[in-house]
Each structure stands twice: as structure tokens, then as C-alpha cells.
Amino acid sequence: MAAVDLATHPGHLARRLQQAHHLLWNTMVSEEITSPQFAVLNAVAAEPGLDQGTVGERVGLDRSTVAEVVSRLGRRGLLNKVRDRHDGRRFLLRLTDDGLRVHRKLTVRTARMNQVLLAPLSADEQTVFLDLVRRVADAAETLRRPSEPPAARQD
């Protein structure tokens, strides 16, 4: 069997793009705060008082992952987690003063990092690229939902 051209495989290209993102994140943004942690900080900065489950949905993290991220951010003193007065099963999230400072600093750094990551593309190409990646990522969310199984394998 002949080798396949991995340049035509979206998963392979997504992995390579993720590797580039990870390298740039660690060198330009933060070695301490991960991209998913920043996503949680950003969601809470945008809407203080969101519950943990909603934050996970907004940033594409499953329950256990968002719980771990929230726990780590709380231990670092960047996030406060309080029980909802009306529903004791829910935790509401707010950034601490340190969390707000870190969020502001990382927001500037992520903007610079994104410029570097997208530099090979023109401004118009960047817009198209982001739109296409967003569409694929949004559609891929249905793969994580048990009520909507992916298409059957064709082996």
C-alpha cells in the first residue's frame, strides 16, 4: 500500500498547528498559565459570576477538565469559586484582583502571539482562515455530545 499524503489530512495539519501554537504560547505568552487556563480566565473576565459548567461549555472543556482548571486557578489565587446561593450544586466564578491583572497581561501577549502565528497569511486570508477553523471546530463539538453520534466507521 502506498503512503498517504499527510498534507491532505486535517487531523495531521491540526496537530502541527497545535504544536506551533504550544511553542509560541510557551515562549510568548506564559509557561505558567496554559491556553485552556487563559480561556477560562477570559470567559470569567467577560462574564463574572458564570457557573463552572457554563464556562466549560463556552471554552470547549469537558466537566472534569474545567473542574481541574478552575481548581488550579483557584490555588494560584486568580479565581474565586463560591457556591450559588440559589443552587448549592453550582459554583460561580469571579477573577480576583491578581486574576484580573494576569488576564490583562496575557491578553496583550496572546494578541502578539496570534500576529506571529498568522503572519504567513494576508489580513483577508486570516479572516477566512479563522472563519473556516471556527466552523470546523463548532461542527466538531457535536462529536463530543453523546446524543449525536458520529457517522459509522467505514472499514
ROSE-4610 file (N, C-alpha, C; in Angstrom, 1 decimal, always signed):
// ROSE-4610
residu = [M/M/M/A/A/A/A/A/A/V/V/V/D/D/D/L/L/L/A/A/A/T/T/T/H/H/H/P/P/P/G/G/G/H/H/H/L/L/L/A/A/A/R/R/R/R/R/R/L/L/L/Q/Q/Q/Q/Q/Q/A/A/A/H/H/H/H/H/H/L/L/L/L/L/L/W/W/W/N/N/N/T/T/T/M/M/M/V/V/V/S/S/S/E/E/E/E/E/E/I/I/I/T/T/T/S/S/S/P/P/P/Q/Q/Q/F/F/F/A/A/A/V/V/V/L/L/L/N/N/N/A/A/A/V/V/V/A/A/A/A/A/A/E/E/E/P/P/P/G/G/G/L/L/L/D/D/D/Q/Q/Q/G/G/G/T/T/T/V/V/V/G/G/G/E/E/E/R/R/R/V/V/V/G/G/G/L/L/L/D/D/D/R/R/R/S/S/S/T/T/T/V/V/V/A/A/A/E/E/E/V/V/V/V/V/V/S/S/S/R/R/R/L/L/L/G/G/G/R/R/R/R/R/R/G/G/G/L/L/L/L/L/L/N/N/N/K/K/K/V/V/V/R/R/R/D/D/D/R/R/R/H/H/H/D/D/D/G/G/G/R/R/R/R/R/R/F/F/F/L/L/L/L/L/L/R/R/R/L/L/L/T/T/T/D/D/D/D/D/D/G/G/G/L/L/L/R/R/R/V/V/V/H/H/H/R/R/R/K/K/K/L/L/L/T/T/T/V/V/V/R/R/R/T/T/T/A/A/A/R/R/R/M/M/M/N/N/N/Q/Q/Q/V/V/V/L/L/L/L/L/L/A/A/A/P/P/P/L/L/L/S/S/S/A/A/A/D/D/D/E/E/E/Q/Q/Q/T/T/T/V/V/V/F/F/F/L/L/L/D/D/D/L/L/L/V/V/V/R/R/R/R/R/R/V/V/V/A/A/A/D/D/D/A/A/A/A/A/A/E/E/E/T/T/T/L/L/L/R/R/R/R/R/R/P/P/P/S/S/S/E/E/E/P/P/P/P/P/P/A/A/A/A/A/A/R/R/R/Q/Q/Q/D/D/D]
num = [1/1/1/2/2/2/3/3/3/4/4/4/5/5/5/6/6/6/7/7/7/8/8/8/9/9/9/10/10/10/11/11/11/12/12/12/13/13/13/14/14/14/15/15/15/16/16/16/17/17/17/18/18/18/19/19/19/20/20/20/21/21/21/22/22/22/23/23/23/24/24/24/25/25/25/26/26/26/27/27/27/28/28/28/29/29/29/30/30/30/31/31/31/32/32/32/33/33/33/34/34/34/35/35/35/36/36/36/37/37/37/38/38/38/39/39/39/40/40/40/41/41/41/42/42/42/43/43/43/44/44/44/45/45/45/46/46/46/47/47/47/48/48/48/49/49/49/50/50/50/51/51/51/52/52/52/53/53/53/54/54/54/55/55/55/56/56/56/57/57/57/58/58/58/59/59/59/60/60/60/61/61/61/62/62/62/63/63/63/64/64/64/65/65/65/66/66/66/67/67/67/68/68/68/69/69/69/70/70/70/71/71/71/72/72/72/73/73/73/74/74/74/75/75/75/76/76/76/77/77/77/78/78/78/79/79/79/80/80/80/81/81/81/82/82/82/83/83/83/84/84/84/85/85/85/86/86/86/87/87/87/88/88/88/89/89/89/90/90/90/91/91/91/92/92/92/93/93/93/94/94/94/95/95/95/96/96/96/97/97/97/98/98/98/99/99/99/100/100/100/101/101/101/102/102/102/103/103/103/104/104/104/105/105/105/106/106/106/107/107/107/108/108/108/109/109/109/110/110/110/111/111/111/112/112/112/113/113/113/114/114/114/115/115/115/116/116/116/117/117/117/118/118/118/119/119/119/120/120/120/121/121/121/122/122/122/123/123/123/124/124/124/125/125/125/126/126/126/127/127/127/128/128/128/129/129/129/130/130/130/131/131/131/132/132/132/133/133/133/134/134/134/135/135/135/136/136/136/137/137/137/138/138/138/139/139/139/140/140/140/141/141/141/142/142/142/143/143/143/144/144/144/145/145/145/146/146/146/147/147/147/148/148/148/149/149/149/150/150/150/151/151/151/152/152/152/153/153/153/154/154/154/155/155/155]
x = [+0.8/+0.0/+0.9/+0.5/+1.3/+1.1/+2.1/+1.9/+1.0/+0.3/-0.7/+0.0/-0.5/+0.0/-0.7/+0.1/-0.5/-0.8/-0.3/-0.7/-2.1/-2.8/-4.2/-5.1/-4.5/-5.2/-5.4/-6.6/-6.9/-6.4/-6.5/-6.0/-4.5/-3.8/-2.3/-2.0/-2.6/-2.4/-2.8/-3.9/-4.3/-3.3/-2.7/-1.7/-0.5/-0.1/+1.1/+0.8/-0.4/-0.8/-0.8/-1.3/-1.3/+0.1/+1.0/+2.4/+3.0/+2.7/+3.2/+2.6/+1.3/+0.6/+1.2/+1.5/+2.0/+3.4/+4.3/+5.6/+5.5/+4.7/+4.5/+3.9/+2.9/+2.3/+3.4/+4.2/+5.2/+6.3/+6.6/+7.7/+7.2/+6.0/+5.5/+4.4/+3.7/+2.6/+2.9/+3.0/+3.2/+3.7/+4.6/+5.0/+4.2/+3.5/+2.8/+1.3/+0.7/-0.7/-0.9/-1.7/-1.9/-2.9/-3.0/-4.0/-5.5/-5.8/-7.1/-7.3/-6.3/-6.5/-6.8/-6.1/-6.4/-7.8/-8.2/-9.6/-10.6/-10.4/-11.3/-11.2/-10.0/-9.9/-10.6/-10.5/-11.1/-12.6/-13.1/-14.6/-15.1/-14.4/-14.9/-14.7/-13.6/-13.4/-14.6/-15.0/-16.1/-17.4/-17.7/-18.9/-18.7/-18.3/-18.1/-19.4/-19.2/-20.4/-20.9/-20.3/-20.7/-20.5/-21.3/-21.1/-20.1/-19.5/-18.4/-18.7/-19.9/-20.4/-20.5/-21.1/-21.2/-19.9/-19.0/-17.6/-17.0/-17.2/-16.7/-17.3/-18.6/-19.2/-18.7/-18.6/-18.1/-16.7/-15.9/-14.5/-14.2/-15.2/-15.0/-14.2/-14.4/-13.8/-14.8/-14.5/-15.5/-15.5/-16.4/-16.7/-15.4/-14.8/-13.6/-12.5/-12.3/-11.2/-11.4/-12.6/-12.9/-12.8/-13.2/-13.1/-11.6/-10.8/-9.3/-8.7/-9.1/-8.6/-9.0/-10.3/-10.8/-10.0/-9.8/-9.1/-7.7/-7.0/-5.6/-5.6/-6.5/-6.6/-6.9/-7.8/-8.1/-6.9/-6.2/-5.0/-3.9/-3.9/-2.9/-3.5/-4.7/-5.2/-5.7/-6.1/-6.5/-8.0/-8.7/-10.1/-10.7/-11.9/-12.7/-13.9/-14.1/-15.2/-16.1/-17.4/-18.3/-19.6/-20.2/-21.5/-22.6/-23.4/-24.5/-25.5/-26.0/-26.9/-28.2/-28.6/-29.9/-29.8/-28.6/-28.5/-27.1/-27.1/-25.9/-25.0/-25.5/-24.7/-23.8/-24.1/-23.4/-22.4/-21.2/-20.2/-20.1/-20.1/-20.0/-18.6/-18.1/-16.7/-16.5/-15.4/-15.0/-13.5/-12.9/-11.5/-11.2/-10.0/-9.5/-8.8/-8.3/-7.5/-6.3/-5.6/-4.5/-4.9/-6.1/-6.6/-6.9/-7.4/-7.6/-6.3/-5.3/-4.0/-3.4/-3.4/-2.9/-3.6/-4.9/-5.7/-5.4/-5.2/-4.9/-3.5/-2.5/-1.2/-1.2/-1.9/-1.9/-2.7/-3.7/-4.5/-3.6/-2.7/-1.8/-0.8/-0.3/+0.7/+0.0/-1.2/-1.9/-2.1/-2.4/-2.6/-1.3/-0.2/+1.1/+1.4/+1.1/+1.4/+0.5/-0.8/-1.6/-1.1/-0.6/+0.0/+1.2/+2.0/+3.1/+2.6/+1.7/+1.1/+0.5/-0.2/-1.0/-0.2/+1.1/+1.9/+2.0/+2.0/+2.2/+0.9/-0.2/-1.4/-1.6/-2.2/-2.7/-3.8/-4.2/-5.3/-6.6/-6.9/-8.1/-8.0/-6.8/-6.6/-6.8/-6.4/-6.5/-8.0/-8.8/-10.2/-10.9/-10.5/-11.1/-10.6/-9.4/-8.8/-9.5/-9.7/-10.3/-11.8/-12.5/-13.8/-13.9/-13.1/-13.1/-12.8/-11.7/-11.3/-12.5/-13.1/-14.2/-15.4/-15.7/-16.8/-16.5/-15.3/-14.9/-14.9/-14.4/-14.3/-15.8/-16.6/-18.0/-18.7/-18.5/-19.1/-18.6/-17.3/-16.7/-17.2/-17.8/-18.3/-19.4/-20.1/-21.2/-20.7/-19.4/-18.8/-18.6/-18.6/-18.4/-19.8/-20.8/-22.2/-22.7/-23.0/-23.5/-24.8/-25.6/-26.9/-26.7/-25.6/-25.3/-24.1/-24.2/-23.1/-22.5/-21.1/-20.5/-20.9/-20.7/-21.0/-20.3/-21.0/-20.4/-19.1/-18.2/-16.9/-17.1/-16.3/-16.4/-15.2/-14.9/-13.7/-14.0]
y = [-1.2/+0.0/+1.2/+2.2/+3.4/+4.3/+5.1/+6.1/+7.2/+7.7/+8.8/+10.1/+11.1/+12.5/+13.1/+13.2/+13.7/+15.2/+15.9/+17.3/+17.5/+16.3/+16.4/+15.9/+15.6/+15.1/+16.2/+16.6/+17.8/+17.5/+16.3/+16.0/+16.2/+15.7/+15.9/+17.4/+18.1/+19.6/+20.3/+19.8/+20.4/+20.1/+18.9/+18.6/+19.5/+19.7/+20.5/+22.0/+22.4/+23.8/+23.9/+22.9/+22.9/+22.9/+22.2/+22.2/+23.6/+24.2/+25.6/+26.6/+26.4/+27.2/+27.0/+25.7/+25.4/+26.0/+25.9/+26.5/+28.0/+28.7/+30.1/+30.5/+29.8/+30.1/+30.1/+29.0/+28.9/+30.0/+30.4/+31.4/+32.8/+33.1/+34.4/+34.8/+33.9/+34.2/+33.8/+32.5/+32.1/+30.6/+30.4/+29.0/+28.5/+29.4/+29.0/+28.8/+29.7/+29.6/+29.0/+27.9/+27.3/+28.0/+27.6/+28.2/+27.9/+26.6/+26.4/+27.2/+27.4/+28.2/+29.7/+30.2/+31.5/+31.6/+30.6/+30.6/+30.7/+30.0/+30.1/+31.5/+32.0/+33.4/+34.4/+34.2/+35.1/+35.1/+33.9/+33.7/+34.4/+34.2/+34.8/+36.3/+36.8/+38.2/+38.8/+38.1/+38.6/+38.6/+37.6/+37.4/+37.0/+37.9/+37.5/+36.9/+35.8/+35.2/+34.0/+33.6/+32.5/+31.2/+30.2/+29.0/+28.1/+27.2/+26.4/+25.7/+25.1/+24.3/+25.1/+26.3/+27.2/+27.7/+28.0/+28.3/+27.2/+26.0/+24.8/+24.8/+25.0/+24.9/+26.1/+27.2/+28.4/+28.2/+27.5/+27.4/+26.0/+25.1/+23.8/+22.8/+22.9/+22.0/+21.1/+19.8/+18.9/+19.2/+18.6/+18.9/+18.6/+17.5/+17.2/+18.1/+18.4/+19.3/+20.7/+21.3/+22.6/+22.6/+21.6/+21.5/+21.6/+20.8/+20.8/+22.2/+22.8/+24.1/+25.2/+25.1/+26.1/+25.9/+24.6/+24.3/+24.9/+24.7/+25.2/+26.7/+27.3/+28.8/+29.3/+28.6/+29.0/+28.9/+27.8/+27.6/+28.7/+29.2/+30.3/+31.6/+31.7/+32.9/+33.8/+33.2/+34.0/+34.0/+33.1/+32.9/+32.5/+33.1/+32.8/+31.9/+30.9/+30.0/+29.9/+30.4/+30.4/+29.6/+29.0/+28.3/+29.3/+28.9/+29.7/+29.7/+30.9/+30.9/+30.3/+30.3/+29.7/+28.3/+27.8/+26.4/+25.9/+25.2/+24.8/+23.8/+23.3/+22.4/+23.2/+24.4/+25.3/+26.1/+26.3/+27.2/+28.4/+29.6/+30.8/+31.3/+31.8/+32.1/+33.6/+34.2/+35.6/+35.6/+36.5/+36.7/+37.5/+37.2/+38.0/+39.2/+40.1/+41.2/+40.7/+39.7/+39.1/+38.5/+37.8/+37.2/+38.3/+39.4/+40.5/+41.0/+41.2/+41.6/+40.6/+39.4/+38.3/+38.3/+38.3/+38.3/+39.5/+40.7/+41.8/+41.6/+41.1/+40.9/+39.8/+38.8/+37.7/+38.0/+38.9/+39.3/+40.0/+40.9/+41.6/+40.6/+39.7/+38.7/+37.8/+37.4/+36.5/+37.2/+38.5/+39.2/+39.2/+39.4/+39.4/+38.0/+37.0/+35.6/+35.3/+35.7/+35.4/+36.1/+37.3/+38.0/+37.2/+36.6/+35.8/+34.5/+33.9/+32.6/+32.8/+33.9/+34.1/+35.0/+35.3/+36.2/+35.7/+34.3/+33.9/+34.2/+34.7/+34.9/+36.4/+36.9/+38.3/+38.5/+39.7/+40.1/+39.4/+39.4/+38.7/+37.2/+36.6/+35.2/+34.8/+35.7/+35.5/+35.4/+36.3/+36.3/+35.0/+34.6/+33.4/+32.2/+32.1/+31.0/+30.9/+32.0/+31.9/+31.5/+32.0/+31.6/+30.1/+29.5/+28.1/+27.2/+27.6/+26.8/+26.9/+28.0/+28.1/+27.2/+27.2/+26.4/+24.9/+24.5/+23.1/+22.7/+23.6/+23.4/+23.3/+24.2/+24.2/+23.0/+22.5/+21.3/+20.1/+20.1/+19.0/+18.9/+20.0/+19.9/+18.8/+18.6/+17.6/+16.2/+16.0/+14.7/+14.4/+15.4/+15.2/+15.0/+15.2/+15.1/+13.7/+13.0/+11.6/+11.5/+12.5/+12.4/+12.5/+12.8/+13.0/+12.2/+10.8/+10.0/+10.4/+10.2/+10.5/+9.4/+9.7/+8.7/+7.4/+6.3/+4.9/+4.8/+4.0/+3.7/+3.0/+3.2/+2.6/+1.7/+0.8/-0.1/-1.2]
z = [+0.0/+0.0/+0.0/-0.8/-0.9/+0.3/+0.6/+1.7/+1.3/+2.3/+2.0/+2.2/+1.6/+1.7/+2.9/+4.0/+5.3/+5.2/+4.1/+3.9/+3.5/+3.2/+2.9/+4.1/+5.2/+6.4/+7.4/+7.6/+8.5/+9.9/+10.4/+11.8/+11.9/+10.9/+10.9/+10.9/+10.1/+10.0/+11.3/+11.9/+13.1/+14.2/+14.3/+15.2/+15.1/+13.8/+13.5/+14.0/+13.7/+14.1/+15.6/+16.3/+17.7/+18.3/+17.7/+18.1/+18.0/+16.9/+16.7/+17.7/+18.0/+19.0/+20.3/+20.7/+22.0/+22.2/+21.2/+21.2/+21.4/+20.6/+20.7/+22.0/+22.5/+23.8/+24.9/+24.9/+26.0/+25.9/+24.7/+24.5/+24.6/+24.1/+24.0/+25.1/+25.6/+26.5/+27.9/+28.2/+29.6/+29.6/+30.5/+30.8/+32.0/+32.8/+34.0/+33.7/+32.9/+32.6/+31.2/+31.2/+29.9/+29.1/+27.8/+26.9/+27.4/+27.9/+28.4/+29.7/+30.5/+31.7/+31.4/+30.4/+29.9/+29.4/+28.6/+28.1/+29.2/+30.3/+31.5/+32.1/+32.3/+32.8/+31.9/+30.6/+29.7/+29.7/+29.8/+29.9/+31.2/+32.3/+33.5/+33.5/+32.9/+32.8/+32.0/+30.9/+30.1/+30.8/+31.6/+32.3/+33.7/+34.6/+36.0/+36.6/+37.4/+38.0/+37.2/+36.1/+35.4/+36.3/+36.1/+36.8/+36.0/+36.8/+36.2/+35.0/+35.0/+33.8/+32.6/+32.7/+31.6/+31.0/+31.9/+31.5/+30.7/+31.1/+30.4/+29.0/+28.9/+27.6/+26.7/+27.2/+26.4/+25.9/+26.6/+26.1/+25.6/+25.5/+24.9/+25.8/+27.1/+28.0/+28.7/+28.8/+29.5/+31.0/+31.7/+33.1/+34.0/+33.8/+34.6/+34.3/+33.1/+32.7/+33.3/+33.1/+33.6/+35.1/+35.8/+37.2/+37.7/+37.0/+37.3/+37.0/+35.9/+35.5/+36.6/+36.9/+37.9/+39.3/+39.6/+40.9/+40.9/+39.8/+39.6/+39.7/+39.0/+39.0/+40.4/+41.1/+42.5/+43.4/+43.3/+44.1/+43.8/+42.6/+42.3/+42.7/+43.2/+43.7/+42.6/+41.4/+40.3/+40.1/+40.8/+40.6/+42.0/+42.2/+43.4/+42.9/+43.7/+43.3/+44.6/+44.4/+45.5/+45.1/+46.1/+45.8/+45.5/+44.6/+44.2/+45.4/+45.8/+46.9/+46.6/+45.3/+44.9/+44.5/+44.2/+43.8/+44.3/+45.4/+46.1/+45.3/+44.2/+43.3/+42.4/+42.2/+41.2/+41.9/+41.2/+41.7/+40.7/+41.3/+40.5/+40.5/+39.4/+39.3/+39.1/+39.8/+39.6/+39.6/+38.9/+38.9/+40.2/+40.8/+41.9/+41.3/+42.1/+41.6/+40.8/+41.4/+40.7/+39.4/+39.4/+38.2/+37.1/+37.5/+36.5/+35.9/+36.8/+36.3/+35.3/+35.7/+34.9/+33.6/+33.6/+32.4/+31.4/+32.0/+31.2/+30.5/+31.3/+30.8/+29.7/+29.9/+28.9/+27.7/+27.8/+26.7/+25.7/+26.2/+25.3/+24.7/+25.4/+24.9/+23.9/+24.1/+23.2/+21.8/+21.9/+20.7/+19.8/+20.5/+19.8/+19.3/+20.1/+19.6/+18.4/+18.4/+17.3/+16.0/+16.1/+15.0/+14.4/+15.3/+14.8/+14.2/+14.8/+14.3/+12.9/+12.7/+11.5/+10.5/+10.8/+9.9/+8.5/+8.2/+6.8/+6.0/+6.6/+5.8/+5.7/+4.6/+4.5/+5.4/+5.6/+6.5/+6.1/+4.7/+4.2/+4.5/+4.2/+4.4/+5.9/+6.8/+8.2/+8.6/+8.0/+8.3/+7.8/+6.6/+6.0/+6.8/+7.1/+7.9/+9.3/+10.0/+11.3/+11.2/+10.1/+9.9/+9.6/+8.8/+8.4/+9.6/+10.3/+11.5/+12.6/+12.8/+13.7/+13.3/+12.0/+11.5/+11.7/+11.5/+11.7/+13.2/+14.0/+15.4/+16.0/+15.5/+16.0/+15.6/+14.4/+13.9/+14.7/+15.0/+15.8/+17.2/+17.7/+19.1/+19.1/+18.0/+18.1/+18.3/+18.0/+18.2/+19.6/+20.5/+21.9/+22.6/+21.9/+22.6/+22.3/+23.4/+23.3/+22.5/+22.5/+21.8/+20.3/+19.8/+18.4/+18.0/+17.8/+17.5/+16.1/+16.0/+14.7/+13.7/+12.4/+11.4/+11.7/+11.3/+11.5/+10.7/+11.3/+10.6/+9.3/+8.3/+7.0/+6.8/+7.6/+7.5/+6.4]
